[in-house]
């Protein structure tokens, strides 16, 4: 993936602003009430020049007031870096990043039943800082509420194929949220659980 903007975004929606998404199920088979066994999100990153934001629903939310309510995702999310790189990855089961200038964001009643995986072939080097969360990779704005959300997602860094993986950078991994942006206030996580492995 290569782009000409300061960042690259990937998801069911690449970028949303001032949006409302509700009562949506991704990768769901209604006949079995579970994962459809087919849907997946796999991104191959090669010679990345800019930051990369990815989530099953949306890569980045930026600007305006946004509400995400009763969204379910069964879609496994995987980012594979084929070479050593030093740019940020922000990866979440639902969304990768909340951009600066977002007035308000509510994530309520979201359910994630997928794996979130970041796999690299070579060293992840400074100045890269990488953020992986079961629901959300990282926040870059205040006035964020994550409430009544549940994740069954397992966050995986690397695989058994690259047991010698070297991480020479800041790496933030969380069952719900990878990292709350530095110095941000009014970011609330309430009544949320994760049954996966981090």
NUSETOR-821193 format. One record per residue: residue number from 0; residue in one letter; y, z, x of N, C-alpha, C in turn. Coordinates in Angstrom, 3 decimals. Layout:
BEGIN
  num  residuo      n.py      n.pz      n.px     ca.py     ca.pz     ca.px      c.py      c.pz      c.px
  NUM        A         Y         Z         X         Y         Z         X         Y         Z         X
...
! end
This chain:
BEGIN
  num  residuo      n.py      n.pz      n.px     ca.py     ca.pz     ca.px      c.py      c.pz      c.px
    0        X    -1.181     0.000     0.844     0.000     0.000     0.000     1.226     0.000     0.877
    1        X     2.120    -0.915     0.654     3.382    -0.954     1.372     4.494    -1.258     0.380
    2        X     5.649    -0.672     0.594     6.765    -0.920    -0.303     8.071    -0.905     0.449
    3        X     9.139    -1.339    -0.219    10.443    -1.410     0.427    11.367    -0.278    -0.004
    4        X    10.933     0.569    -0.966    11.749     1.691    -1.413    11.461     2.900    -0.535
    5        X    12.268     3.995    -0.649    12.009     5.193     0.158    10.719     5.905    -0.216
    6        X    10.070     5.468    -1.284     8.815     6.075    -1.691     7.984     5.060    -2.471
    7        X     6.699     5.310    -2.523     5.766     4.512    -3.308     5.118     5.415    -4.345
    8        X     4.929     4.900    -5.566     4.365     5.700    -6.649     3.178     4.973    -7.276
    9        X     2.161     5.762    -7.668     1.007     5.164    -8.333     0.460     6.121    -9.384
   10        X     0.053     5.546   -10.520    -0.531     6.314   -11.608    -0.696     5.415   -12.817
   11        X    -1.185     5.954   -13.929    -1.215     5.189   -15.176     0.197     4.663   -15.457
   12        X     1.201     5.518   -15.193     2.600     5.119   -15.089     3.027     5.388   -13.652
   13        X     3.685     4.454   -13.019     4.115     4.720   -11.646     5.283     5.696   -11.611
   14        X     6.258     5.511   -12.533     7.463     6.348   -12.553     7.914     6.543   -13.999
   15        X     8.243     7.792   -14.360     8.767     8.090   -15.690    10.068     8.860   -15.567
   16        X    10.974     8.640   -16.518    12.251     9.344   -16.537    12.660     9.583   -17.980
   17        X    12.982    10.835   -18.324    13.382    11.156   -19.681    12.318    10.796   -20.692
   18        X    11.077    11.184   -20.424     9.940    10.715   -21.225     9.205    11.844   -21.917
   19        X     8.468    11.472   -22.962     7.597    12.402   -23.663     6.227    11.749   -23.815
   20        X     5.192    12.427   -23.317     3.825    11.923   -23.424     2.973    13.032   -24.038
   21        X     2.290    12.730   -25.141     1.489    13.755   -25.802     0.228    13.155   -26.401
   22        X    -0.782    14.023   -26.592    -2.029    13.643   -27.263    -2.668    12.403   -26.642
   23        X    -2.812    12.459   -25.323    -3.368    11.331   -24.564    -4.566    11.806   -23.766
   24        X    -5.644    10.979   -23.765    -6.823    11.273   -22.964    -7.118    10.080   -22.070
   25        X    -7.189    10.340   -20.768    -7.457     9.296   -19.784    -8.897     9.413   -19.290
   26        X    -9.593     8.272   -19.235   -10.966     8.267   -18.740   -11.942     9.007   -19.635
   27        X   -11.692     8.973   -20.923   -12.460     9.779   -21.888   -13.352     8.892   -22.748
   28        X   -14.599     9.320   -22.930   -15.525     8.618   -23.808   -15.705     9.456   -25.075
   29        X   -15.173     9.015   -26.216   -15.248     9.828   -27.430   -16.669    10.036   -27.946
   30        X   -17.581     9.144   -27.594   -18.957     9.287   -28.095   -19.701    10.421   -27.386
   31        X   -19.273    10.748   -26.154   -19.920    11.829   -25.413   -18.988    13.028   -25.211
   32        X   -17.748    12.868   -25.627   -16.727    13.907   -25.445   -16.611    14.339   -23.986
   33        X   -16.689    13.356   -23.079   -16.616    13.664   -21.655   -16.130    12.430   -20.878
   34        X   -16.192    12.501   -19.562   -15.791    11.413   -18.675   -16.545    10.137   -19.006
   35        X   -15.822     9.017   -18.994   -16.459     7.750   -19.358   -17.324     7.170   -18.237
   36        X   -17.274     7.773   -17.040   -18.110     7.328   -15.934   -17.638     6.071   -15.251
   37        X   -16.528     5.501   -15.696   -16.045     4.237   -15.145   -14.640     4.373   -14.560
   38        X   -13.761     4.994   -15.278   -12.357     5.079   -14.863   -12.222     5.849   -13.556
   39        X   -11.378     5.347   -12.671   -11.079     6.060   -11.439    -9.782     5.514   -10.864
   40        X    -9.158     6.312   -10.027    -7.939     5.898    -9.350    -8.173     6.053    -7.854
   41        X    -8.279     4.960    -7.159    -8.500     4.985    -5.714    -7.440     4.133    -5.034
   42        X    -6.708     4.750    -4.138    -5.596     4.074    -3.482    -5.858     4.018    -1.990
   43        X    -5.818     2.821    -1.421    -5.996     2.635     0.013    -4.616     2.510     0.644
   44        X    -4.316     3.422     1.549    -3.005     3.440     2.186    -3.156     2.973     3.624
   45        X    -2.440     1.897     3.972    -2.533     1.319     5.312    -1.128     1.131     5.876
   46        X    -0.867     1.714     7.033     0.428     1.569     7.705     1.582     1.937     6.783
   47        X     1.476     3.095     6.184     2.483     3.535     5.227     3.800     3.853     5.925
   48        X     4.884     3.262     5.442     6.200     3.482     6.022     7.017     4.494     5.238
   49        X     6.642     4.763     3.983     7.427     5.637     3.123     6.531     6.666     2.450
   50        X     7.145     7.678     1.878     6.408     8.717     1.170     5.615     8.124     0.002
   51        X     4.502     8.795    -0.338     3.619     8.254    -1.359     3.300     9.331    -2.382
   52        X     3.543     9.039    -3.669     3.323     9.982    -4.757     2.288     9.391    -5.718
   53        X     1.249    10.177    -6.026     0.196     9.646    -6.893    -0.364    10.724    -7.810
   54        X    -0.669    10.321    -9.052    -1.315    11.189   -10.028    -2.015    10.335   -11.062
   55        X    -3.026    10.881   -11.740    -3.764    10.091   -12.731    -2.847     9.580   -13.830
   56        X    -1.894    10.417   -14.270    -0.970    10.001   -15.326     0.260     9.301   -14.759
   57        X     0.917     9.930   -13.788     2.172     9.373   -13.271     2.362     9.763   -11.806
   58        X     2.880     8.809   -11.039     3.151     9.099    -9.637     4.317    10.048    -9.458
   59        X     5.441     9.759   -10.148     6.604    10.629   -10.050     7.390    10.640   -11.352
   60        X     7.904    11.834   -11.687     8.852    11.998   -12.785    10.212    12.247   -12.143
   61        X    11.207    11.470   -12.542    12.513    11.588   -11.900    13.620    11.340   -12.915
   62        X    14.432    12.387   -13.170    15.582    12.244   -14.055    15.292    12.609   -15.496
   63        X    16.322    13.129   -16.183    16.234    13.402   -17.612    15.375    14.599   -17.960
   64        X    15.135    14.747   -19.277    14.270    15.803   -19.802    12.926    15.198   -20.147
   65        X    11.853    15.853   -19.716    10.517    15.284   -19.848     9.546    16.311   -20.415
   66        X     8.670    15.858   -21.313     7.680    16.736   -21.920     6.308    16.066   -21.851
   67        X     5.334    16.818   -21.335     3.953    16.355   -21.303     3.114    17.412   -22.020
   68        X     2.521    17.037   -23.140     1.851    18.002   -24.002     0.484    17.469   -24.441
   69        X    -0.547    18.306   -24.283    -1.900    17.947   -24.707    -2.360    16.628   -24.082
   70        X    -2.231    16.565   -22.757    -2.705    15.408   -21.996    -3.973    15.819   -21.256
   71        X    -5.018    15.027   -21.395    -6.293    15.293   -20.731    -6.584    14.150   -19.761
   72        X    -7.077    14.494   -18.588    -7.484    13.464   -17.633    -8.851    13.780   -17.056
   73        X    -9.733    12.794   -17.154   -11.063    12.882   -16.562   -11.161    11.952   -15.348
   74        X   -10.055    11.345   -14.988   -10.036    10.307   -13.957    -9.961    10.920   -12.558
   75        X   -10.971    10.691   -11.708   -10.880    11.170   -10.329    -9.789    10.415    -9.574
   76        X    -9.024    11.150    -8.783    -7.901    10.577    -8.038    -8.191    10.696    -6.547
   77        X    -8.204     9.560    -5.860    -8.503     9.557    -4.427    -7.476     8.719    -3.686
   78        X    -6.921     9.273    -2.622    -6.069     8.519    -1.706    -6.781     8.450    -0.367
   79        X    -6.974     7.237     0.126    -7.659     7.031     1.400    -6.686     6.427     2.399
   80        X    -6.468     7.124     3.511    -5.645     6.596     4.590    -6.536     5.961     5.632
   81        X    -6.362     4.673     5.880    -7.255     3.973     6.802    -6.830     4.116     8.260
   82        X    -5.607     4.599     8.486    -5.108     4.773     9.847    -4.344     6.082     9.934
   83        X    -4.095     6.526    11.153    -3.252     7.705    11.344    -1.854     7.401    10.833
   84        X    -1.217     8.364    10.186     0.129     8.142     9.679     0.893     9.449     9.651
   85        X     2.209     9.342     9.454     3.053    10.541     9.523     4.017    10.632     8.340
   86        X     3.675     9.981     7.232     4.509    10.057     6.044     3.869    10.975     5.000
   87        X     4.687    11.506     4.094     4.210    12.474     3.110     3.322    11.848     2.039
   88        X     2.289    12.598     1.669     1.473    12.299     0.500     1.665    13.444    -0.484
   89        X     1.997    13.119    -1.735     2.111    14.122    -2.789     1.164    13.690    -3.905
   90        X     0.119    14.482    -4.092    -1.017    14.047    -4.904    -1.393    15.131    -5.907
   91        X    -1.526    14.745    -7.188    -1.897    15.709    -8.215    -2.879    15.130    -9.218
   92        X    -3.609    16.015    -9.900    -4.557    15.567   -10.909    -3.888    14.857   -12.064
   93        X    -2.634    15.256   -12.380    -1.854    14.609   -13.436    -0.653    13.860   -12.867
   94        X     0.141    14.524   -12.032     1.309    13.862   -11.446     1.488    14.273    -9.999
   95        X     2.079    13.348    -9.228     2.239    13.607    -7.812     3.484    14.403    -7.458
   96        X     4.625    14.047    -8.066     5.882    14.636    -7.639     6.908    14.670    -8.768
   97        X     7.720    15.720    -8.761     8.885    15.790    -9.643    10.106    15.537    -8.772
   98        X    10.812    14.456    -9.017    11.918    14.058    -8.173    13.194    14.844    -8.426
   99        X    14.067    14.844    -7.448    15.365    15.489    -7.572    16.157    14.857    -8.712
  100        X    16.962    15.677    -9.375    17.776    15.171   -10.473    17.099    15.244   -11.822
  101        X    15.849    15.696   -11.852    15.160    15.888   -13.131    15.736    17.125   -13.809
  102        X    16.286    16.956   -14.997    16.960    18.059   -15.682    15.996    19.132   -16.163
  103        X    14.867    18.691   -16.693    13.925    19.639   -17.282    12.552    18.988   -17.389
  104        X    11.502    19.780   -17.150    10.142    19.257   -17.271     9.239    20.334   -17.840
  105        X     8.524    19.976   -18.909     7.527    20.866   -19.504     6.156    20.202   -19.418
  106        X     5.203    20.929   -18.836     3.816    20.487   -18.801     3.024    21.551   -19.549
  107        X     2.575    21.242   -20.768     1.924    22.246   -21.607     0.615    21.713   -22.186
  108        X    -0.391    22.569   -22.168    -1.670    22.198   -22.759    -2.338    21.027   -22.068
  109        X    -2.119    20.896   -20.759    -2.725    19.802   -19.994    -4.074    20.255   -19.446
  110        X    -5.052    19.366   -19.520    -6.409    19.675   -19.068    -6.841    18.592   -18.083
  111        X    -7.246    19.026   -16.888    -7.685    18.086   -15.852    -9.137    18.377   -15.510
  112        X    -9.990    17.382   -15.664   -11.411    17.530   -15.351   -11.808    16.438   -14.365
  113        X   -11.158    16.448   -13.221   -11.435    15.432   -12.210   -11.321    16.038   -10.819
  114        X   -11.718    15.285    -9.811   -11.520    15.691    -8.432   -10.261    15.031    -7.891
  115        X    -9.567    15.752    -7.027    -8.378    15.221    -6.362    -8.700    15.197    -4.874
  116        X    -8.758    14.002    -4.301    -9.229    13.874    -2.926    -8.241    13.125    -2.053
  117        X    -8.029    13.654    -0.863    -7.181    13.022     0.150    -8.055    12.819     1.382
  118        X    -8.383    11.588     1.683    -9.326    11.273     2.755    -8.632    10.389     3.785
  119        X    -8.673    10.782     5.035    -8.037     9.980     6.076    -9.043     9.643     7.163
  120        X    -8.858     8.469     7.748    -9.767     8.016     8.785    -9.408     8.598    10.150
  121        X    -8.126     8.918    10.327    -7.680     9.421    11.616    -6.725    10.592    11.411
  122        X    -6.063    10.988    12.461    -5.213    12.169    12.441    -4.034    12.027    11.493
  123        X    -3.773    13.111    10.732    -2.537    13.232     9.961    -1.545    13.941    10.876
  124        X    -0.447    13.295    11.201     0.441    13.821    12.227     1.783    14.258    11.671
  125        X     2.418    15.221    12.369     3.798    15.584    12.073     4.673    14.353    12.295
  126        X     5.792    14.184    11.540     6.413    15.173    10.659     5.896    15.185     9.225
  127        X     4.726    14.617     8.993     4.189    14.582     7.633     3.946    15.988     7.097
  128        X     4.303    16.192     5.800     3.910    17.388     5.062     3.233    16.893     3.796
  129        X     2.012    17.305     3.561     1.231    16.754     2.469     0.914    17.824     1.437
  130        X     0.974    17.440     0.147     0.890    18.378    -0.957    -0.151    17.898    -1.952
  131        X    -1.148    18.735    -2.232    -2.204    18.362    -3.159    -2.395    19.493    -4.167
  132        X    -2.314    19.176    -5.472    -2.479    20.186    -6.512    -3.394    19.705    -7.620
  133        X    -4.103    20.635    -8.251    -5.014    20.273    -9.335    -4.301    19.636   -10.512
  134        X    -3.059    20.076   -10.782    -2.233    19.487   -11.845    -1.095    18.669   -11.253
  135        X    -0.341    19.282   -10.338     0.887    18.698    -9.805     0.937    18.876    -8.287
  136        X     1.307    17.802    -7.589     1.402    17.872    -6.131     2.520    18.782    -5.665
  137        X     3.758    18.485    -6.083     4.891    19.309    -5.677     6.079    19.116    -6.611
  138        X     6.934    20.124    -6.651     8.174    20.039    -7.416     9.323    19.764    -6.465
  139        X    10.235    18.898    -6.906    11.446    18.623    -6.134    12.674    18.913    -6.965
  140        X    12.481    19.649    -8.066    13.581    19.938    -8.975    13.295    21.257    -9.689
  141        X    14.347    21.910   -10.168    14.203    23.164   -10.898    13.962    22.903   -12.385
  142        X    13.930    23.997   -13.175    13.724    23.914   -14.623    12.393    23.247   -14.974
  143        X    11.332    23.794   -14.360     9.986    23.274   -14.574     9.118    24.376   -15.169
  144        X     8.403    24.055   -16.261     7.465    24.984   -16.884     6.092    24.334   -16.926
  145        X     5.104    25.012   -16.344     3.703    24.593   -16.434     2.988    25.713   -17.172
  146        X     2.508    25.429   -18.374     2.026    26.502   -19.237     0.769    26.089   -19.998
  147        X    -0.166    27.042   -20.125    -1.406    26.828   -20.893    -2.164    25.598   -20.411
  148        X    -2.221    25.436   -19.093    -2.920    24.293   -18.505    -4.209    24.749   -17.836
  149        X    -5.179    23.864   -17.810    -6.478    24.198   -17.242    -6.965    23.045   -16.374
  150        X    -7.438    23.401   -15.186    -7.978    22.381   -14.286    -9.400    22.745   -13.892
  151        X   -10.252    21.753   -13.915   -11.601    21.904   -13.392   -11.732    21.046   -12.144
  152        X   -10.603    20.772   -11.531   -10.559    19.837   -10.422   -10.842    20.520    -9.092
  153        X   -11.553    19.807    -8.246   -11.818    20.254    -6.890   -10.939    19.458    -5.944
  154        X   -10.154    20.147    -5.132    -9.295    19.484    -4.147   -10.081    19.301    -2.857
  155        X   -10.182    18.073    -2.393   -10.983    17.747    -1.221   -10.086    17.126    -0.161
  156        X   -10.157    17.662     1.031    -9.417    17.089     2.161   -10.435    16.541     3.143
  157        X   -10.477    15.221     3.285   -11.479    14.609     4.150   -12.851    14.613     3.498
  158        X   -13.853    14.072     4.201   -15.222    14.040     3.705   -16.169    14.358     4.849
  159        X   -17.455    14.415     4.547   -18.442    14.672     5.595   -18.502    13.520     6.586
  160        X   -17.946    12.378     6.216   -17.964    11.226     7.125   -16.993    11.390     8.283
  161        X   -15.997    12.284     8.112   -15.027    12.465     9.198   -14.853    13.960     9.476
  162        X   -15.955    14.565     9.892   -15.945    16.004    10.155   -14.976    16.373    11.266
  163        X   -14.581    15.392    12.091   -13.653    15.663    13.184   -12.202    15.450    12.795
  164        X   -11.921    15.410    11.475   -10.568    15.192    10.982    -9.580    16.182    11.606
  165        X    -8.462    15.657    12.090    -7.426    16.498    12.672    -6.193    16.472    11.782
  166        X    -5.699    17.638    11.452    -4.505    17.745    10.623    -3.425    18.439    11.446
  167        X    -2.499    17.653    11.963    -1.419    18.187    12.784    -0.114    18.153    11.996
  168        X    -0.122    18.805    10.827     1.057    18.772     9.971     1.001    19.955     9.016
  169        X     2.014    20.089     8.179     2.000    21.088     7.125     1.175    20.556     5.960
  170        X     0.184    21.324     5.539    -0.704    20.906     4.456    -0.717    21.991     3.388
  171        X    -0.301    21.623     2.147    -0.219    22.572     1.045    -1.201    22.147    -0.041
  172        X    -2.145    23.028    -0.373    -3.168    22.708    -1.368    -3.260    23.848    -2.375
  173        X    -3.199    23.525    -3.686    -3.274    24.557    -4.714    -4.101    24.116    -5.898
  174        X    -4.717    25.082    -6.574    -5.537    24.762    -7.735    -4.741    24.204    -8.895
  175        X    -3.471    24.619    -9.030    -2.579    24.112   -10.080    -1.439    23.305    -9.463
  176        X    -0.724    23.919    -8.536     0.461    23.316    -7.912     0.321    23.364    -6.403
  177        X     0.516    22.205    -5.760     0.423    22.172    -4.305     1.516    22.980    -3.637
  178        X     2.763    22.774    -4.083     3.879    23.530    -3.533     5.089    23.457    -4.447
  179        X     5.755    24.582    -4.568     7.056    24.609    -5.225     8.093    24.305    -4.166
  180        X     8.946    23.305    -4.408     9.920    22.877    -3.414    10.770    24.018    -2.871
  181        X    11.119    23.924    -1.622    11.863    24.963    -0.926    13.163    25.297    -1.642
  182        X    13.354    26.594    -1.919    14.612    27.072    -2.480    14.794    26.814    -3.961
  183        X    13.783    26.278    -4.634    13.938    25.967    -6.054    13.702    27.205    -6.916
  184        X    14.489    27.301    -7.987    14.346    28.411    -8.917    13.972    27.871   -10.297
  185        X    13.686    28.793   -11.218    13.331    28.401   -12.582    12.143    27.457   -12.622
  186        X    11.164    27.724   -11.773     9.889    27.014   -11.814     8.837    28.031   -12.217
  187        X     8.209    27.813   -13.380     7.319    28.820   -13.959     5.926    28.254   -14.195
  188        X     4.913    29.018   -13.780     3.520    28.677   -14.068     2.935    29.844   -14.873
  189        X     2.552    29.570   -16.139     2.102    30.631   -17.032     0.760    30.286   -17.661
  190        X    -0.134    31.262   -17.679    -1.400    31.153   -18.402    -2.167    29.878   -18.017
  191        X    -2.273    29.642   -16.705    -2.984    28.464   -16.208    -4.192    28.890   -15.373
  192        X    -5.237    28.107   -15.425    -6.455    28.431   -14.686    -7.003    27.196   -13.988
  193        X    -7.814    27.445   -12.938    -8.542    26.381   -12.262    -9.946    26.881   -11.951
  194        X   -10.932    26.139   -12.406   -12.333    26.519   -12.172   -12.954    25.736   -11.035
  195        X   -12.163    24.889   -10.400   -12.687    24.070    -9.304   -12.624    24.790    -7.975
  196        X   -12.929    24.063    -6.916   -12.921    24.587    -5.549   -11.735    23.992    -4.801
  197        X   -11.016    24.855    -4.116    -9.870    24.396    -3.318   -10.195    24.638    -1.850
! end
